[in-house]
C-alpha cells in the first residue's frame, strides 16, 4: 500500500492568508488546483546546549564589554515593521512559527547598499563581537537583527537638478462660481466620493473655501492642489444626469426647415461634461519625480478615474501606474510607524488602498499585469476605531472602503484562477469557482446591517433614499464578480446544447452555477434601472456602462437559448422588459456622448446578430462540425 502523503499540523501561507480551509497536504489541494507554490511555516526545533557552553559565552561577553574603551550605546529599536504586523489578519491569529518565518522578508526585499553598510556598522556591537551570526541563529540566542534592519534610514543622495524640476509654465483659467463649485463637490461626494479615499474630505472643503474667499491663500499658488480641485470639478460635472438645454436660432425663428439634424456620429462626438476642467488640470499636473508627495498620488488617482469618462483607457493605466510607483516610494504600502499620528496613518493607509484598487481596475481593463500581486500586500484594512471623534469627519465609511478592497482581492483571484480552466476540461472548474463563491458569500455575510440589502429585485426604498449611491456601486461590483467568475461556465453550457450533449448541459452543479451567473447579471441591470429612476445613474460612467453590457449579454443569451431549448436557464417573466429597459439606458448613454458605451453598444449588436442566426427556430443546415466552438467562446469572453 502506498504511504500516505505527509501532512502539516498548520495551514500553508496561501490558505491562511485567504482564510480558506487547507488540506495540509504537501502541496495542499488549493495550491495544487491553482498551480501555485505551496509553502508551510517551518517549526522551530529545540536544540540542547550544554551549560558550560553558555557560561563560556557569558564570560566572553563580559570580557568584550570591559575591553571597549568608548562604548556606543544604542537605544532600543522600535518594533519591526514586518509583513506580519501589516497583514490583513490580526496578529493574534497568526501561529508563532509563521511569525518567525516571515521576519526575514525585509532582508530579502531590500538588498540595497544601505542595508549592507548598516550591517558593517553593526559589526561594532558587542553582540557581533561574540561571533554570533546575525543572519542565522542555530543556538537560539536572542537577536534583534531584523528589528535593527527595519530602522535603516536611507542616506539622502544628491542628484542633478533640471529646469523641469522647478519650471512652472504660465497659465490662467477661471474657476466656476463659488455656489456652482459647492454643487460640483457635493455631486462628486454623492456619486463616487464614498467609494474610495480620494482626499481628506473636511480639509478639502476648507481649502476650497479658502481658495475662493482669501486672495492671499497659499492654495492659489499650489498647482497640485488646483489640479486636484479641477479634476473634482470635472468629475462632479460629468455626473450631471441631464444635458444642458441647447437652443439654435437659425434665421427665421418660426422656420425650422433649415435646422441642422444631428446624426449619431456627431452626437457621440459631443464634448464630455467636465472636459474643460480636466484639460486645465492637466496643465497643472507636473509630476515631481524626485520629490513625490501624497498630494501628487491623490491627483494621479483622480486623473486615472476621470480618464474613463473620456474612454482613455491607456492614459488611465499610465496614471495609475505612476501613482502606484509614487505610493511605493512613499512606503504607503507599509504599516505606518507608531510615531505617526493616527489621523495621518489612516490617511496614508486609505490612499494606498485607493491606489491599489485603481491599479487593479485599470490593469484588468487593459488585459495587462497589475503593479502588485495580492500576496505582496502588507497593509491592514481601513479602520477608524483609533481616530479621535474630531478626526473621523475626514473620512467616509470604513466598512464601504474595506469591502471595495476585499472585492478587488477577489476580482484578482478570479482573473488568476480562470486561466486554469481548460477548453475541454471541467473536472476542476467546480473547485476553482467554489472557493471564490464562498469568499463572495462571506463578504456579503460580513456587511453591517446598514449596508445589507436584498437587491435581487432592484434597490429597496430605503436604499433609494440614501444620501449617496455608494452602496449601489458596491453591489454592482459585487455581482459583477459573479458574472466574471461564472461566465465561462455559462458559455460552456451553451456549447453543450449546441453540440447536442444534453447530459452534460443539464448537470445539476453546472445549471446551478450558470443560473447564479444569470441572476447576478439580472440584478445588476435592475440596480442600474433603479438608479436612473432616482437620478443617480452615471451617464458618462465607464464602469456603469460595462456592467450594463455584461448583464445585457448574459440575459440576451439566456433568452435566446430558452427560445430553442426551453427551461435551459431560469428565466423570469419580466426578463424581456428588463432587457429592453436596460438596453434603452445603454442607448441613452451612447446618445449622451459616452464613447465607452458606444463600444459596448456595438459589441452587444454583434452578439444579438450572431445569436439570432445561431439560436433560431431552425438551424437551417448550420454545420456544427465546422463551427469553432472554442473560438466563439474566447471571443465572447474577451469582451
TIMITOR-171541 format. One line per 8 residues: number of its first residue (from 1); their letters; for each residue z, x, y of C-alpha. Coordinates in steps of 0.5 Angstrom, whole numbers, plus 500, padded with zeros to 3 digits. Last residue first. Example, Ala and Ser with C-alpha at 12.3 -4.5 7.8 and 13.67 -1.06 7.14 Angstrom:
2
2 = SA = 514:527:498 ~ 516:525:491
***
This chain:
639
639 = XXXXXXXX = 451:469:583 ~ 451:475:577 ~ 454:470:572 ~ 448:466:573 ~ 443:471:572 ~ 447:474:566 ~ 447:467:563 ~ 439:467:563
631 = XXXXXXXX = 439:474:561 ~ 443:472:555 ~ 439:466:553 ~ 432:470:553 ~ 428:464:551 ~ 422:465:546 ~ 426:462:540 ~ 428:456:545
623 = XXXXXXXX = 420:455:546 ~ 420:448:550 ~ 416:443:547 ~ 417:438:551 ~ 425:439:551 ~ 425:431:552 ~ 431:428:556 ~ 431:434:561
615 = XXXXXXXX = 436:439:560 ~ 432:445:561 ~ 427:442:566 ~ 432:439:571 ~ 436:445:569 ~ 432:450:573 ~ 431:446:579 ~ 438:445:580
607 = XXXXXXXX = 440:452:579 ~ 435:454:584 ~ 437:449:589 ~ 444:452:588 ~ 442:459:589 ~ 438:457:596 ~ 444:453:598 ~ 449:459:597
599 = XXXXXXXX = 444:464:601 ~ 444:459:607 ~ 452:458:606 ~ 452:466:607 ~ 448:465:613 ~ 452:459:616 ~ 448:457:622 ~ 451:450:623
591 = XXXXXXXX = 445:447:619 ~ 448:451:613 ~ 455:449:614 ~ 453:442:614 ~ 448:443:608 ~ 455:446:604 ~ 458:439:606 ~ 453:435:604
583 = XXXXXXXX = 453:438:597 ~ 461:437:597 ~ 459:429:598 ~ 454:429:593 ~ 458:433:587 ~ 464:429:589 ~ 460:422:588 ~ 457:425:582
575 = XXXXXXXX = 463:427:579 ~ 466:420:580 ~ 467:417:573 ~ 469:424:571 ~ 466:429:566 ~ 470:432:560 ~ 464:436:558 ~ 460:435:551
567 = XXXXXXXX = 461:428:552 ~ 454:426:552 ~ 449:431:550 ~ 443:430:554 ~ 446:427:560 ~ 452:431:559 ~ 449:438:559 ~ 446:436:566
559 = XXXXXXXX = 453:433:569 ~ 456:440:566 ~ 451:444:570 ~ 452:440:576 ~ 459:441:576 ~ 459:448:574 ~ 454:450:580 ~ 458:445:585
551 = XXXXXXXX = 464:449:584 ~ 462:456:585 ~ 458:454:591 ~ 463:450:594 ~ 468:456:593 ~ 463:461:596 ~ 462:457:602 ~ 470:457:603
543 = XXXXXXXX = 470:464:602 ~ 464:465:607 ~ 468:461:613 ~ 463:459:618 ~ 464:451:617 ~ 472:452:616 ~ 474:446:614 ~ 481:443:617
535 = XXXXXXXX = 478:437:621 ~ 482:432:616 ~ 476:429:613 ~ 473:436:612 ~ 479:439:609 ~ 479:433:604 ~ 472:435:602 ~ 474:442:601
527 = XXXXXXXX = 480:440:596 ~ 476:436:592 ~ 471:441:591 ~ 476:446:589 ~ 479:441:584 ~ 472:440:581 ~ 471:447:580 ~ 478:448:577
519 = XXXXXXXX = 477:442:572 ~ 470:444:570 ~ 474:451:568 ~ 479:448:564 ~ 474:443:561 ~ 471:450:558 ~ 477:453:556 ~ 479:446:552
511 = XXXXXXXX = 472:446:549 ~ 472:453:547 ~ 479:452:543 ~ 477:446:540 ~ 470:449:537 ~ 465:444:540 ~ 459:449:541 ~ 460:453:535
503 = XXXXXXXX = 459:447:530 ~ 454:444:535 ~ 449:450:534 ~ 443:447:536 ~ 440:453:540 ~ 441:449:547 ~ 448:447:545 ~ 450:454:543
495 = XXXXXXXX = 448:457:550 ~ 451:451:554 ~ 458:453:550 ~ 456:460:552 ~ 455:458:559 ~ 462:455:560 ~ 465:461:556 ~ 462:466:562
487 = XXXXXXXX = 465:461:567 ~ 472:462:564 ~ 475:467:568 ~ 471:466:575 ~ 473:459:575 ~ 480:460:573 ~ 481:465:579 ~ 477:460:583
479 = XXXXXXXX = 483:455:582 ~ 488:460:585 ~ 483:462:591 ~ 482:455:593 ~ 490:453:592 ~ 491:459:597 ~ 486:456:602 ~ 489:449:602
471 = XXXXXXXX = 496:452:602 ~ 495:456:608 ~ 491:450:612 ~ 496:449:618 ~ 501:444:621 ~ 502:440:614 ~ 500:433:614 ~ 494:434:609
463 = XXXXXXXX = 499:437:604 ~ 504:431:605 ~ 498:426:604 ~ 496:429:597 ~ 490:434:597 ~ 485:433:592 ~ 485:429:585 ~ 487:436:582
455 = XXXXXXXX = 492:438:588 ~ 498:437:585 ~ 503:440:590 ~ 508:446:590 ~ 509:450:596 ~ 515:446:599 ~ 518:446:592 ~ 517:454:591
447 = XXXXXXXX = 512:457:587 ~ 514:460:581 ~ 510:455:576 ~ 504:456:579 ~ 504:464:579 ~ 507:463:571 ~ 500:458:570 ~ 496:464:573
439 = XXXXXXXX = 499:469:568 ~ 499:465:562 ~ 491:464:564 ~ 491:471:564 ~ 494:473:558 ~ 490:467:554 ~ 483:470:557 ~ 482:476:553
431 = XXXXXXXX = 486:474:547 ~ 481:468:547 ~ 475:472:548 ~ 477:477:542 ~ 472:474:537 ~ 467:471:542 ~ 462:476:540 ~ 454:475:542
423 = XXXXXXXX = 454:478:549 ~ 460:482:549 ~ 466:480:553 ~ 470:487:555 ~ 467:487:562 ~ 471:480:563 ~ 477:484:562 ~ 476:488:569
415 = XXXXXXXX = 474:483:573 ~ 479:478:571 ~ 484:484:572 ~ 482:485:579 ~ 483:477:580 ~ 490:477:577 ~ 492:482:582 ~ 489:479:588
407 = XXXXXXXX = 492:472:585 ~ 499:476:586 ~ 498:479:593 ~ 496:471:595 ~ 502:469:592 ~ 506:474:596 ~ 503:472:602 ~ 505:465:601
399 = XXXXXXXX = 512:467:599 ~ 513:471:605 ~ 512:465:610 ~ 509:468:616 ~ 512:474:620 ~ 515:476:627 ~ 519:470:627 ~ 524:473:622
391 = XXXXXXXX = 526:478:627 ~ 531:474:630 ~ 534:472:624 ~ 535:479:622 ~ 531:481:616 ~ 533:483:609 ~ 531:477:606 ~ 524:477:609
383 = XXXXXXXX = 521:480:603 ~ 513:482:602 ~ 512:484:595 ~ 514:492:593 ~ 510:497:594 ~ 507:502:588 ~ 501:500:586 ~ 497:505:582
375 = XXXXXXXX = 496:500:576 ~ 492:495:580 ~ 487:500:582 ~ 486:503:589 ~ 479:504:593 ~ 476:498:590 ~ 469:499:585 ~ 463:496:588
367 = XXXXXXXX = 460:489:586 ~ 459:488:593 ~ 463:481:593 ~ 469:485:589 ~ 469:491:594 ~ 470:486:600 ~ 475:482:596 ~ 479:488:593
359 = XXXXXXXX = 479:491:600 ~ 482:485:604 ~ 487:484:599 ~ 489:492:599 ~ 489:492:607 ~ 493:485:607 ~ 498:488:602 ~ 499:495:607
351 = XXXXXXXX = 500:491:613 ~ 505:487:609 ~ 509:493:607 ~ 509:496:614 ~ 511:490:617 ~ 517:490:612 ~ 519:497:614 ~ 519:496:621
343 = XXXXXXXX = 523:490:621 ~ 528:493:616 ~ 529:499:620 ~ 526:506:618 ~ 532:511:616 ~ 532:508:609 ~ 525:511:607 ~ 519:506:607
335 = XXXXXXXX = 516:504:600 ~ 509:508:599 ~ 503:504:600 ~ 504:505:608 ~ 503:512:607 ~ 500:513:614 ~ 494:517:611 ~ 494:511:605
327 = XXXXXXXX = 493:506:611 ~ 488:510:614 ~ 484:510:608 ~ 485:503:607 ~ 482:501:614 ~ 476:505:613 ~ 475:502:606 ~ 476:495:609
319 = XXXXXXXX = 471:497:615 ~ 466:499:610 ~ 466:493:606 ~ 466:488:612 ~ 460:492:614 ~ 456:491:607 ~ 458:484:607 ~ 455:482:614
311 = XXXXXXXX = 455:475:613 ~ 456:473:620 ~ 463:470:619 ~ 464:475:613 ~ 464:480:619 ~ 470:476:621 ~ 475:479:615 ~ 472:486:616
303 = XXXXXXXX = 474:486:623 ~ 481:483:623 ~ 482:489:617 ~ 479:494:622 ~ 484:492:628 ~ 490:492:624 ~ 489:499:621 ~ 488:501:628
295 = XXXXXXXX = 494:498:630 ~ 498:502:624 ~ 496:508:627 ~ 491:514:625 ~ 490:520:630 ~ 485:525:626 ~ 480:519:625 ~ 481:516:632
287 = XXXXXXXX = 477:510:631 ~ 474:507:637 ~ 473:500:636 ~ 473:498:644 ~ 465:497:644 ~ 466:493:637 ~ 471:488:641 ~ 465:486:646
279 = XXXXXXXX = 461:485:640 ~ 466:480:637 ~ 468:476:643 ~ 460:475:644 ~ 460:473:636 ~ 466:468:637 ~ 461:462:635 ~ 455:464:630
271 = XXXXXXXX = 449:464:634 ~ 444:460:632 ~ 439:463:627 ~ 440:458:622 ~ 438:452:626 ~ 432:456:628 ~ 430:457:621 ~ 431:449:619
263 = XXXXXXXX = 427:447:625 ~ 429:445:632 ~ 424:440:635 ~ 422:441:642 ~ 423:435:647 ~ 416:433:649 ~ 416:426:647 ~ 423:425:650
255 = XXXXXXXX = 420:422:657 ~ 426:419:661 ~ 429:426:663 ~ 422:427:666 ~ 421:435:666 ~ 425:438:660 ~ 433:437:660 ~ 436:440:654
247 = XXXXXXXX = 443:438:653 ~ 447:442:647 ~ 454:439:645 ~ 459:444:643 ~ 459:445:635 ~ 464:442:631 ~ 470:444:627 ~ 472:450:632
239 = XXXXXXXX = 474:455:627 ~ 469:461:629 ~ 472:460:636 ~ 479:462:633 ~ 476:468:629 ~ 472:471:635 ~ 479:470:639 ~ 483:474:634
231 = XXXXXXXX = 477:479:634 ~ 478:480:642 ~ 485:481:641 ~ 485:486:636 ~ 480:490:641 ~ 484:489:647 ~ 490:492:643 ~ 485:498:641
223 = XXXXXXXX = 483:499:648 ~ 490:499:651 ~ 488:500:658 ~ 490:492:660 ~ 495:492:655 ~ 499:497:659 ~ 501:491:664 ~ 500:493:671
215 = XXXXXXXX = 496:486:672 ~ 501:482:669 ~ 500:475:667 ~ 494:475:663 ~ 495:481:659 ~ 503:480:659 ~ 502:473:656 ~ 497:476:650
207 = XXXXXXXX = 503:482:649 ~ 508:476:648 ~ 503:473:643 ~ 502:479:639 ~ 510:481:639 ~ 511:474:636 ~ 506:474:631 ~ 507:481:628
199 = XXXXXXXX = 500:483:626 ~ 495:481:621 ~ 499:479:615 ~ 496:475:610 ~ 494:468:609 ~ 499:465:615 ~ 494:467:620 ~ 488:464:617
191 = XXXXXXXX = 486:457:619 ~ 492:454:623 ~ 494:461:626 ~ 487:463:628 ~ 487:456:631 ~ 493:457:635 ~ 490:464:638 ~ 484:460:640
183 = XXXXXXXX = 488:455:644 ~ 492:460:647 ~ 486:464:650 ~ 483:457:652 ~ 489:456:656 ~ 489:463:659 ~ 481:463:661 ~ 477:467:656
175 = XXXXXXXX = 477:475:657 ~ 471:477:661 ~ 468:484:660 ~ 467:491:662 ~ 465:498:659 ~ 466:505:661 ~ 465:509:654 ~ 472:512:653
167 = XXXXXXXX = 471:519:650 ~ 478:522:648 ~ 477:524:641 ~ 469:524:642 ~ 470:530:646 ~ 472:534:640 ~ 478:537:639 ~ 478:543:634
159 = XXXXXXXX = 484:542:629 ~ 491:545:628 ~ 496:543:622 ~ 502:540:623 ~ 506:542:616 ~ 507:537:611 ~ 515:535:611 ~ 517:535:603
151 = XXXXXXXX = 523:530:602 ~ 519:528:596 ~ 520:535:593 ~ 527:535:594 ~ 528:529:590 ~ 523:531:585 ~ 527:538:584 ~ 534:534:584
143 = XXXXXXXX = 536:537:577 ~ 542:536:573 ~ 542:541:567 ~ 540:537:560 ~ 538:543:556 ~ 531:543:556 ~ 530:541:563 ~ 523:542:565
135 = XXXXXXXX = 519:543:572 ~ 525:547:576 ~ 526:552:570 ~ 534:554:571 ~ 534:562:572 ~ 541:561:575 ~ 537:564:581 ~ 534:557:582
127 = XXXXXXXX = 540:553:582 ~ 543:558:587 ~ 537:556:592 ~ 532:562:594 ~ 527:559:589 ~ 527:553:593 ~ 523:556:599 ~ 517:558:593
119 = XXXXXXXX = 517:551:591 ~ 516:548:598 ~ 510:553:599 ~ 507:550:593 ~ 508:543:595 ~ 506:545:602 ~ 499:548:599 ~ 498:541:595
111 = XXXXXXXX = 498:538:588 ~ 501:532:590 ~ 499:526:585 ~ 502:530:579 ~ 508:532:583 ~ 509:525:586 ~ 509:522:578 ~ 515:527:576
103 = XXXXXXXX = 520:521:576 ~ 516:517:572 ~ 518:519:565 ~ 526:519:567 ~ 525:512:570 ~ 522:510:564 ~ 527:512:559 ~ 533:508:563
95 = XXXXXXXX = 529:502:562 ~ 527:498:568 ~ 530:491:570 ~ 535:494:574 ~ 530:497:579 ~ 527:490:580 ~ 519:489:579 ~ 514:490:583
87 = XXXXXXXX = 515:498:583 ~ 517:501:589 ~ 523:504:586 ~ 519:506:580 ~ 513:509:584 ~ 518:514:587 ~ 521:515:593 ~ 527:520:591
79 = XXXXXXXX = 534:518:594 ~ 535:522:600 ~ 537:530:599 ~ 544:532:600 ~ 544:537:606 ~ 542:544:604 ~ 547:550:605 ~ 544:557:607
71 = XXXXXXXX = 548:562:604 ~ 549:569:608 ~ 552:574:604 ~ 550:571:597 ~ 553:575:592 ~ 559:570:591 ~ 554:565:589 ~ 551:569:584
63 = XXXXXXXX = 557:571:581 ~ 560:564:581 ~ 553:561:578 ~ 553:567:573 ~ 560:565:570 ~ 558:558:570 ~ 552:559:566 ~ 557:563:561
55 = XXXXXXXX = 562:558:560 ~ 556:553:558 ~ 553:558:553 ~ 560:559:550 ~ 561:551:549 ~ 555:551:545 ~ 549:546:547 ~ 547:540:543
47 = XXXXXXXX = 541:537:545 ~ 541:529:546 ~ 534:527:546 ~ 531:523:552 ~ 526:517:550 ~ 519:518:552 ~ 516:512:555 ~ 510:509:552
39 = XXXXXXXX = 503:510:553 ~ 497:505:552 ~ 490:507:555 ~ 486:501:556 ~ 480:498:552 ~ 483:491:554 ~ 483:489:547 ~ 487:495:545
31 = XXXXXXXX = 492:495:551 ~ 494:488:549 ~ 495:490:542 ~ 499:496:543 ~ 497:503:541 ~ 501:505:538 ~ 504:498:536 ~ 510:495:541
23 = XXXXXXXX = 507:488:540 ~ 508:487:548 ~ 509:481:551 ~ 507:480:558 ~ 511:482:565 ~ 505:486:568 ~ 508:492:569 ~ 512:492:562
15 = XXXXXXXX = 505:491:559 ~ 502:497:562 ~ 508:502:561 ~ 509:500:554 ~ 514:496:551 ~ 521:499:548 ~ 523:500:541 ~ 516:503:539
7 = XXXXXXX = 513:501:533 ~ 510:506:527 ~ 504:503:524 ~ 506:500:517 ~ 504:505:511 ~ 498:503:507 ~ 500:500:500
***
